[in-house]
Structure formats: C-alpha cells, structure tokens
Amino acid sequence: KLLEAKKYEAFLQRYPVPAEREKMLKERSLEEMARSFSKRHAERLLAIFRQIEGEVPTFSDDGQRADYKVNLENFSRDRLVFEKIDGHWYLRN
C-alpha cells in the first residue's frame, strides 16, 4: 500500500532490515534515499509484489526467512527475501 501511494519515505523507514537502513542513513538522508528509490526501484518492486501476491514462500528451517520466486525482466535476482527480526518482517534484498 505504501508503494502504491508513493509514500517512499514511509516504506524505507519500515521495510529494509534495520541494520541496512541505518547504514544507508549514514550516507544520505531519508529524503535523498526516497528520491533515488522512486526513480530506480519503486515501480519494479511494486511489480514484484504484485507478481508474488497470493504465492506461498519457501521458509527457512527456523521460519525466520521467507523466499519468493520472482521472474521479472531487468531484475537482477530470481527471488525476493524477507527476514523476521525481533518479531517483524523486513525486506532483505
């Protein structure tokens, strides 16, 4: 919903793995990250979310990681990975 509403700052505050988000924020502001994200990644990620909607992920043995198979042109990976940290799901890649 955040991507559909183009609320990129809110998306970037909530979904990246916290340690990765903090590392990114040391290099540039949330506003700068959102601007870059909107130009390079937002539409593609939204397309991926639409593609995996209703799909069942493959879970790691400990249940802390969920992998979705992805087949999207110009996307460098073949899966989207979520990781559960402290009870919350985050986007790993």
Secondary structure as a PSIPRED ss2 file (coil, helix, strand):
# PSIPRED VFORMAT (PSIPRED V4.0)

   1 K C   1.000  0.000  0.000
   2 L C   1.000  0.000  0.000
   3 L C   1.000  0.000  0.000
   4 E C   1.000  0.000  0.000
   5 A C   1.000  0.000  0.000
   6 K C   1.000  0.000  0.000
   7 K C   1.000  0.000  0.000
   8 Y H   0.000  1.000  0.000
   9 E H   0.000  1.000  0.000
  10 A H   0.000  1.000  0.000
  11 F H   0.000  1.000  0.000
  12 L H   0.000  1.000  0.000
  13 Q H   0.000  1.000  0.000
  14 R H   0.000  1.000  0.000
  15 Y C   1.000  0.000  0.000
  16 P E   0.000  0.000  1.000
  17 V C   1.000  0.000  0.000
  18 P H   0.000  1.000  0.000
  19 A H   0.000  1.000  0.000
  20 E H   0.000  1.000  0.000
  21 R H   0.000  1.000  0.000
  22 E H   0.000  1.000  0.000
  23 K H   0.000  1.000  0.000
  24 M H   0.000  1.000  0.000
  25 L H   0.000  1.000  0.000
  26 K H   0.000  1.000  0.000
  27 E H   0.000  1.000  0.000
  28 R C   1.000  0.000  0.000
  29 S C   1.000  0.000  0.000
  30 L H   0.000  1.000  0.000
  31 E H   0.000  1.000  0.000
  32 E H   0.000  1.000  0.000
  33 M H   0.000  1.000  0.000
  34 A H   0.000  1.000  0.000
  35 R H   0.000  1.000  0.000
  36 S H   0.000  1.000  0.000
  37 F H   0.000  1.000  0.000
  38 S H   0.000  1.000  0.000
  39 K H   0.000  1.000  0.000
  40 R H   0.000  1.000  0.000
  41 H C   1.000  0.000  0.000
  42 A H   0.000  1.000  0.000
  43 E H   0.000  1.000  0.000
  44 R H   0.000  1.000  0.000
  45 L H   0.000  1.000  0.000
  46 L H   0.000  1.000  0.000
  47 A H   0.000  1.000  0.000
  48 I H   0.000  1.000  0.000
  49 F H   0.000  1.000  0.000
  50 R H   0.000  1.000  0.000
  51 Q H   0.000  1.000  0.000
  52 I H   0.000  1.000  0.000
  53 E C   1.000  0.000  0.000
  54 G C   1.000  0.000  0.000
  55 E C   1.000  0.000  0.000
  56 V C   1.000  0.000  0.000
  57 P C   1.000  0.000  0.000
  58 T E   0.000  0.000  1.000
  59 F E   0.000  0.000  1.000
  60 S C   1.000  0.000  0.000
  61 D C   1.000  0.000  0.000
  62 D C   1.000  0.000  0.000
  63 G C   1.000  0.000  0.000
  64 Q C   1.000  0.000  0.000
  65 R E   0.000  0.000  1.000
  66 A E   0.000  0.000  1.000
  67 D E   0.000  0.000  1.000
  68 Y E   0.000  0.000  1.000
  69 K E   0.000  0.000  1.000
  70 V C   1.000  0.000  0.000
  71 N C   1.000  0.000  0.000
  72 L C   1.000  0.000  0.000
  73 E C   1.000  0.000  0.000
  74 N C   1.000  0.000  0.000
  75 F C   1.000  0.000  0.000
  76 S C   1.000  0.000  0.000
  77 R C   1.000  0.000  0.000
  78 D C   1.000  0.000  0.000
  79 R E   0.000  0.000  1.000
  80 L E   0.000  0.000  1.000
  81 V E   0.000  0.000  1.000
  82 F E   0.000  0.000  1.000
  83 E E   0.000  0.000  1.000
  84 K E   0.000  0.000  1.000
  85 I E   0.000  0.000  1.000
  86 D C   1.000  0.000  0.000
  87 G C   1.000  0.000  0.000
  88 H E   0.000  0.000  1.000
  89 W E   0.000  0.000  1.000
  90 Y E   0.000  0.000  1.000
  91 L E   0.000  0.000  1.000
  92 R C   1.000  0.000  0.000
  93 N C   1.000  0.000  0.000
